[in-house]
């Protein structure tokens, strides 16, 4: 994508609903299927899809203005060639498609803050526990939140699958701390035939994990352990533990206590895995909804941290062999000394 000036960005933001309409239309018409591999001539694109060339030219100007399209002009408008930036179609499906995570987020009551942010920043407006409780206060709130979080696990599943051979060599017992509905644990079970994976979470999440277990590649190797990591030590007997999209929701001192609890509970030689949206410009942008919505929720930190916060914390806690495995979302791996 090309960088635009602050003034141009203001124009794009004001017309954001129109931009969503343009990209959704491009996806629905099948234009992105041809634009991304490109290059494709405007005349050919218009003919194949039954579109008016001049109108299509203006439509594609809208896409180009978002920094998502490369254009090479020809003498005639029909000879103009286009190629979308790599990954555009996948991004539009993920962000705007019928099952997009953004559509799930939109069901949260963010409109309670809309137009009232100044009052919220002064502490005059905020979310009540009936609007959004953090931590969730009822079984229904807990189940709803965990179901929502499962929708954003794509990059996590990708990195765990990519490094499966390395992560699970010689390891057999995995505890996913705060592991939601068990989506990640079930993926590990499917990838690695010798690993038993348990989800550690509040009791209210148990039925969600049971539902996942019934669809698991090997239900006998997916389990659930009810507990509250604020009220008790993490369970022992595991050679691998993971915090996935957990630690950033809590203040630094709580994150430290959880890492220390994992160190104390892991088997000697065991490994701790941390995966979440480490702070980068892209991830901060994709976290925009939660940054906005949680302005009104003082009980939730929602603090994206640089990956160095976690590598330093792990080393200070006593872990060794701390490393960062690259992927769409990095995976931090650390070992408790044997």
PyMOL commands that set and color helices and strands:
alter all, ss='L'
color gray80, all
select helices_A, chain A and resi 6-14+16-29+31-35+42-49+53-65+77-79+88-96+101-105+110-112+117-121+139-150+154-162+164-167+183-191+203-214+219-221+247-249+252-265+281-286+288-296+307-317
alter helices_A, ss='H'
color red, helices_A
select strands_A, chain A and resi 40-41+69-72+81-84+173-177+196-201+222-226+240-244+271-275+320-325+331-335
alter strands_A, ss='S'
color yellow, strands_A
deselect
rebuild
show_as cartoon
